[in-house]
Amino acid sequence: MKKFFLLIMAVATFNANAALISITTDKDTYSVGETIMATVSATELIDDNAVQTYFYGYNALFNFDSSLLSLDVSSIFDLGALGNQPVVGTNGSTESTLSIISIESFFAAIVPLFEGAEFAQNGKSTVELFSFNLLALNAGTVELSPVSSVITNNGGVALPNVSTESTSFEIAQVPAPGTFALSLLALGGMVFARKRAKQ
């Protein structure tokens, strides 16, 4: 009976909700020179028993292959997952590295009507964290995955059972204009010029 009671207690206190940090892009294939818009989200925040997991901060670090991609550092944008006026830092971000840290505003803890993380996340299974833009430099296949990413509790400690889901996309070489098409265009231009000269 004692083991049964302990088992019931373990099940009742264990939060089986395994949150997921996922990355999405606006398309699957890009041409060289195009802008890639990426969004990082926290998903699966509500478990099968309708228990919500709240978080009060996040941080992430990405490294990019500088031969394929270039980060537009000015495009890193917090999407409001932590409520009004979170503290956001992107120090250390360069064209090949994205570093972001965000924590809930101090005011959310002391001002009762201040809209903080719980207000922004309440009832949502998926919450967008931040977005950023990359420039496609050369053709190739890209696997976009963070070196590290965590969401934290209100004490700044990383939440357990959080995994990361990467995304991949193709950068295609912009095809050069076909020589056959250029030849036809030149031939058409010559015919038009001759007809015009005869008139």
Secondary structure per residue as TSV (DSSP state, phi and psi in degrees):
chain	resnum	aa	ss	phi	psi
A	1	M	-	360.0	-36.9
A	2	K	H	-63.3	-41.7
A	3	K	H	-65.7	-39.4
A	4	F	H	-62.4	-43.8
A	5	F	H	-61.4	-43.0
A	6	L	H	-65.0	-38.1
A	7	L	H	-64.2	-44.2
A	8	I	H	-61.5	-42.4
A	9	M	H	-63.9	-41.1
A	10	A	H	-64.1	-43.2
A	11	V	H	-65.6	-40.2
A	12	A	H	-68.9	-31.4
A	13	T	H	-98.2	-12.0
A	14	F	-	-82.6	124.4
A	15	N	-	-91.4	102.0
A	16	A	-	-78.6	0.3
A	17	N	-	-70.4	109.2
A	18	A	-	-99.8	100.4
A	19	A	-	-68.4	159.9
A	20	L	E	-133.7	133.4
A	21	I	E	-100.5	119.0
A	22	S	E	-121.6	154.7
A	23	I	E	-122.2	131.8
A	24	T	E	-128.6	153.5
A	25	T	E	-121.2	161.5
A	26	D	S	-74.0	-18.2
A	27	K	-	-145.8	170.6
A	28	D	S	-98.4	-23.3
A	29	T	E	-134.6	135.0
A	30	Y	E	-127.1	158.7
A	31	S	E	-99.3	156.6
A	32	V	T	-58.1	132.3
A	33	G	T	96.8	-10.8
A	34	E	-	-81.2	158.8
A	35	T	E	-95.3	131.5
A	36	I	E	-100.9	122.1
A	37	M	E	-102.0	118.0
A	38	A	E	-115.4	144.8
A	39	T	E	-128.7	133.6
A	40	V	E	-107.8	129.7
A	41	S	E	-130.6	155.8
A	42	A	E	-102.7	125.1
A	43	T	E	-124.1	172.6
A	44	E	-	57.6	42.9
A	45	L	-	-84.0	-11.6
A	46	I	B	-117.0	125.0
A	47	D	-	-85.8	-177.2
A	48	D	T	-63.6	-21.6
A	49	N	T	-95.2	13.7
A	50	A	-	64.4	26.7
A	51	V	-	-90.5	124.8
A	52	Q	B	-91.6	138.1
A	53	T	-	-98.4	120.5
A	54	Y	-	-100.6	147.8
A	55	F	-	-132.5	155.9
A	56	Y	S	-124.0	7.2
A	57	G	E	-171.7	163.2
A	58	Y	E	-153.8	157.9
A	59	N	E	-149.5	152.3
A	60	A	E	-150.7	151.0
A	61	L	E	-135.7	124.9
A	62	F	E	-120.7	142.5
A	63	N	E	-117.7	136.9
A	64	F	-	-114.9	147.2
A	65	D	-	-71.2	108.3
A	66	S	T	-68.7	-11.4
A	67	S	T	-81.2	-18.6
A	68	L	T	-110.3	-33.1
A	69	L	E	-134.2	152.4
A	70	S	E	-135.5	125.7
A	71	L	E	-80.1	133.4
A	72	D	E	-88.1	97.6
A	73	V	E	-58.0	-34.0
A	74	S	E	-70.4	-10.8
A	75	S	E	-90.5	-5.4
A	76	I	E	-68.0	121.7
A	77	F	E	-138.4	122.7
A	78	D	E	-71.7	136.3
A	79	L	-	-104.7	18.2
A	80	G	S	84.5	19.6
A	81	A	T	-65.9	-20.7
A	82	L	T	-107.1	16.9
A	83	G	-	86.8	-159.8
A	84	N	S	-72.6	139.6
A	85	Q	S	49.6	53.5
A	86	P	-	-69.9	160.6
A	87	V	E	-89.2	116.7
A	88	V	E	-121.6	133.1
A	89	G	E	-129.4	135.8
A	90	T	-	-124.3	24.0
A	91	N	T	-59.9	140.3
A	92	G	T	93.2	-5.6
A	93	S	-	-77.6	135.1
A	94	T	-	-134.4	-171.8
A	95	E	S	-65.6	-21.5
A	96	S	S	-116.0	2.2
A	97	T	E	-140.3	132.5
A	98	L	E	-114.4	123.9
A	99	S	E	-128.6	123.1
A	100	I	E	-138.8	141.6
A	101	I	E	-138.4	137.8
A	102	S	E	-143.1	135.9
A	103	I	E	-132.0	154.7
A	104	E	-	-61.1	146.8
A	105	S	-	-60.8	143.0
A	106	F	H	-57.8	-33.5
A	107	F	H	-64.5	-28.9
A	108	A	H	-62.7	-29.4
A	109	A	H	-80.8	-24.6
A	110	I	H	-113.2	-17.9
A	111	V	-	-109.0	112.0
A	112	P	T	-56.5	-36.1
A	113	L	T	-91.5	1.2
A	114	F	S	-72.9	130.3
A	115	E	-	-81.0	101.7
A	116	G	-	-102.6	-155.8
A	117	A	H	-61.4	-44.9
A	118	E	H	-63.5	-37.5
A	119	F	H	-63.6	-45.1
A	120	A	H	-69.7	-29.9
A	121	Q	H	-100.2	-14.0
A	122	N	T	-55.3	123.9
A	123	G	T	78.4	4.6
A	124	K	-	-106.8	128.4
A	125	S	S	-82.2	-25.5
A	126	T	-	-126.7	132.6
A	127	V	E	-132.2	126.3
A	128	E	E	-75.9	131.5
A	129	L	E	-91.3	-60.4
A	130	F	E	-156.6	164.7
A	131	S	E	-131.2	162.4
A	132	F	E	-159.2	161.0
A	133	N	E	-116.4	142.2
A	134	L	E	-123.2	150.3
A	135	L	E	-104.3	128.8
A	136	A	E	-78.4	117.9
A	137	L	-	-96.1	-41.1
A	138	N	S	-143.4	162.3
A	139	A	S	-70.5	145.5
A	140	G	E	160.0	176.4
A	141	T	E	-100.8	132.7
A	142	V	E	-117.6	129.4
A	143	E	E	-104.3	112.4
A	144	L	E	-98.9	108.4
A	145	S	-	-148.7	139.3
A	146	P	-	-73.9	150.3
A	147	V	S	-67.2	-41.1
A	148	S	E	-150.7	148.9
A	149	S	E	-158.5	133.1
A	150	V	E	-142.0	153.3
A	151	I	E	-116.2	144.8
A	152	T	E	-121.7	158.7
A	153	N	-	-81.1	-176.5
A	154	N	T	-73.4	-2.9
A	155	G	T	-98.9	1.4
A	156	G	S	84.7	8.3
A	157	V	-	-91.8	135.8
A	158	A	B	-60.7	134.9
A	159	L	-	-71.5	141.3
A	160	P	S	-77.1	167.2
A	161	N	S	61.5	32.6
A	162	V	-	-107.3	122.4
A	163	S	E	-114.1	169.3
A	164	T	E	-120.8	137.1
A	165	E	E	-115.0	122.0
A	166	S	-	-88.0	176.1
A	167	T	E	-137.9	160.3
A	168	S	E	-135.7	156.5
A	169	F	E	-154.8	166.1
A	170	E	E	-107.2	142.7
A	171	I	E	-113.6	116.3
A	172	A	E	-98.7	145.1
A	173	Q	-	-69.9	137.4
A	174	V	-	-71.6	121.9
A	175	P	-	-67.2	139.9
A	176	A	-	-72.6	149.1
A	177	P	-	-58.7	138.7
A	178	G	-	-67.3	140.4
A	179	T	H	-69.0	-30.3
A	180	F	H	-64.6	-44.3
A	181	A	H	-63.9	-39.8
A	182	L	H	-66.3	-37.6
A	183	S	H	-63.7	-44.1
A	184	L	H	-62.8	-40.1
A	185	L	H	-63.8	-42.6
A	186	A	H	-66.0	-42.3
A	187	L	H	-62.9	-43.8
A	188	G	H	-61.6	-39.9
A	189	G	H	-64.6	-39.2
A	190	M	H	-66.8	-42.4
A	191	V	H	-62.6	-44.7
A	192	F	H	-62.1	-41.9
A	193	A	H	-66.0	-38.8
A	194	R	H	-66.9	-42.9
A	195	K	H	-62.5	-38.5
A	196	R	H	-69.9	-35.8
A	197	A	H	-69.4	-32.7
A	198	K	H	-71.7	-25.2
A	199	Q	-	-76.0	360.0
